Amino acid sequence: MRNTLVLTLAGALLGTAALAQQGPHAKVKTKAKPGRTAAAPAPAAAPAPPTDWSVPYAASITPDGLRKDLSVLASDEYEGRETGTKGQRMAADYISKRFAALGLTGPVKGSDNPYIQHFQMDRVSTDAATSVKIGSKTFVFNKDFYALVDGTFAAPTEVQPVFIGYGIGTDAYSDVANAGDLKGKDLVMLMGEPKGKDGKPLLPANGPDGKPRPAYGEPTIQSLMARSGALRPLMARSTFYVVPTDAAFAQIPANFKAVLGREQLAFADTPPRRGQNLFIVSPEMGAALLGTKASGLAKYEKAVAQAGKPVASPFKPATATVQAVQKKEPFTTENVLGYLEGTDKKDELLVMSAHYDHLGVKDGKVFNGADDDGSGTVSVLAFADAFVQAKKDGHGPRRSILFLANTGEEEGLLGSQYYTDHPVFPLESTVADVNIDMVGRVDPEHEGKGDYVYVVGADKLSSELNAVSEATNQKYNPIALDYKYNDPNDPEHIYYRSDHYNFAKHKIPVAFYTSGLHADYHKETDEVDKIAFPAMARRDQLIFHTAWELANRDNRPVVDSNKP
């Protein structure tokens, strides 16, 4: 009965509405003519679907708008934005003023600028007073040896070296397979390459993956890294790499230019990070550490050649006294924060992040970092602009959004570590971090193949976040989502290399977007004129749609997995 009454009432209302629309002088037929059937009333029109407001605001992200900001931040005037320098502070000032001009709130209480989160750091380097004494002779830093140290030997410390041959740990040749417990020990190893009686390397030309193996015989960063990988699980306190010839040792400053003498950054209020102390030493110093002379090293090499495999150590290493002094220079750096309050879910927070620092000036060349990560920084500015306009128009997000520009990423994800250790908003109310790092280029794997973006980490903690990412892409003119860097076996380990990882460590779901590596990565040639702005805008529009969904959906992404 109730349905019949409702239909009758609805029909009466529709008739009244139709009559009203015809006007006061309309003729109304009340009865059909004999022999004719009255026409049935037209069906009511289906209600229009709700407007998808993310579409016009995503469209406001344009190549020209991105270019405008990037042409400023990635210009020579900003001197490569290295953490703790004038250029980085200029960039922080630019971003904070853009946030303020947009109408975002500065959420940092107690700061001289509410958009700026200041924190203290130390610039750490190895002091010239560093030395190693063996017997009666003192060997001099940057003359007889080079070093990367962590503060372990700040006071004079006696070490008793342990010889481990060439320090190679492969299936084909291993000096460390039967080395025993070396945890906390001080190791000495030859930086050359084991050769057979015919003078050819004992190691095969290619590794087990079929790719050329590292050239262990060359004193380069690559060969040292290959050995370090085998040595790291041994957890030694220090390692002394003995360069085989004086000529090779003379090339160390040039071959290791990227790491030797480089300052490291450390938080001022925390103990220094302990790592493996590394010394690259001359043939003379290496022989002295092993209690022998150059002829003794040559004799060992011949014994290995004769045996065609590692041989037991004939050396009786000498006791040495090491003092590796660290020099610390305190400075202040800053993250930049802009806050947009949500509506009915304003106590929950979405973070949209990028790092704005880069490598600064090296040998007079400015490393402008247009792609890394100028592209991500200006993307965050574009997202902020779009969301602010949506709120002004009455379509603001349900959840609050924090737009976070981090410093110190290039030095070890320092800015995002500081924020997550000292959050302005509770981490438990943070529903996700959407992080953007290098979205401005087309990498070699995708040249000529259409729009794409790499998605990293979206499934690591939340299957729901990954589903949102994929569904959103399908809904809005989809582009190719590439998961190459999401593979835990990918050698680049991208998941651990940008600011989202510090949120993931706190079990906050993350989605990291990048267009991948290229030939200009970490070079002075990473310039604005190489940015593919149309492709960048297309990626940013997808990221904006995804953020819109995360900021407005009923439920926050569930944390239901823990993938590597």
Steps between C-alpha positions, in 0.01 A plus 500: 500500500770748589664477160170566321432810703851628438466447125161671495634797693808518276281500190289782637807706581648440153172610341492817708861576412432445129200729512696768675770483232242553220397836636163649615340509152580146390218283369464180691336190351301323764345222291615299200285506187285191431698226326836640607734404785650773716878532469697359792691761706872530412731316745686715748861579400771307689683715753832637372812333647680705763767733366854364524668812629849353481492533120509882466757537778728233355475683167634812672841325525665607175843480337530879504421526870755231588762665281448838668592376849773263382675771298551683829592218739733322255679816385867571568391771745399227746846339482381140490306522832752294700386441858629763741603750232377838383327345197304254712384779730395707197294205376338456842408870498352474149288196587377645830395822327316304232316302770406825677386667176275202424334540840632185663551510876849488648461222762838516679449638850784691666687563175601848385320403179200267547565342158857402599606203715858583604737235632867480593761291323875453498713505187754224571836444329825320577746731668852543366633385839395142417797262509604136528815404693668164428807433706703817508360645178195725477313484170333823388138550391452602135862407428555139607132411526145628443210432734124506555433470872208513743647620830600156634866604513457854634747414778826312427396135466717192472405257223628151420434448127375171355606416143224373265682470167325686219178539696297334226193294585359325193420137418794490261753648743450583866744632756225539759313169480709346781618821665321430826346758730628843394239710680663810645840411350730721291562346158783538250456393137672542166321717247647313204351197326607136544664360186606153392836372381419623150452854626127494425234575766384199699147641507274442198432800275128499583306461822227239563248734339695495174597864529864616513630480854673794670861563401648407837849581379419868449514733801159657434182572693326218311755236601500623859120486516503145365737392777308699763187304412677175591651648815193675642344188658828441686431815708866597528599817682732626227655394170837596356517464120860465381555649152745273308732758338618856558366595155154369586508675838578832327168463312288462815413872540366512143329157507331563837429868453126449555546373856837604639494822696123522468323641799229291658197636682385378838229607743649716773286352778571130429810282534699457177398211279742211526614347175797320359816713517683489170869568435666491157872465561826516303702184424758604759241553773320178408819300526573660839153405627572138404846499657673458166639690202399534135688180420285314753180616327639389163586159645142456621362586155727235342384239753137566406589475130675168555210356700226649284296569812521691830792401723556535872647827621879495551494839672530606861315833500645779709312680775398848385363805678224682311366846574237609251365835610169637378450871454145628561350826378147571631233657278124539469285368218124483444200314365215708353139420594166625370171380651149486354224415747240245394128488573326211679819289521741784576663310787644253248795611288632425151865599438622600155879522504810567290856600581620839381873463572762390248880471470605865491817621327790263423827623345327818389213316328144550620299180542153647454305176541212602276363147502652391834295626665402838366231316304350348815519827691310703240250214470421537870450874444261420214305253715473758776372760254235263364374384842490855637292615203265207549446605860440862399235375258327300771642161399779466754633160610341312787839413650763757576810509279859582594719614212852413614822615329793314657864597525796261533365217286822481299694461824302201626127587514578732791213750473228236484671312784490815711132562419393144581706508822358844588160505328293817500187285469464160673628214286205287611266748326708496179318276253763492221800672346497571126862573408630640172868479403615547139186512282627732227678278247444202272748225581667287228263207559195709408623717215227520236264271693244747633418636844609296802609529861677263739299423815700382799387385842123530461448131583770465765281584798150532357330296230221759512733788411631305203142428388414872526806586291413256224126575497563873483732455205238298315235763567687799356654453156739229621875503452738206537580416862846340514588292809861422410642692796244348735665159465695426822766335282556808285868596538423873531298447823300815422247427776762586763640807326249781536308674776194275500709228666516689830119498507492131408732425793219630723245272329339783306392389150700666222480546125815622328490634144803544271579502129826314563874546463678652201844600376486840673423357845721674759687690231529870426307434178167442684353827370156651439534487121502118517172470691210345307233733639196351319588151627567642846162678509325180396665306784416775748135496395484128576671552837254781580200276417644232731558750780146636453360150547715439810396835648128445440418128527306376802774281647874547537720235328518191715846378608480129423838392365874532560682432175874563452 
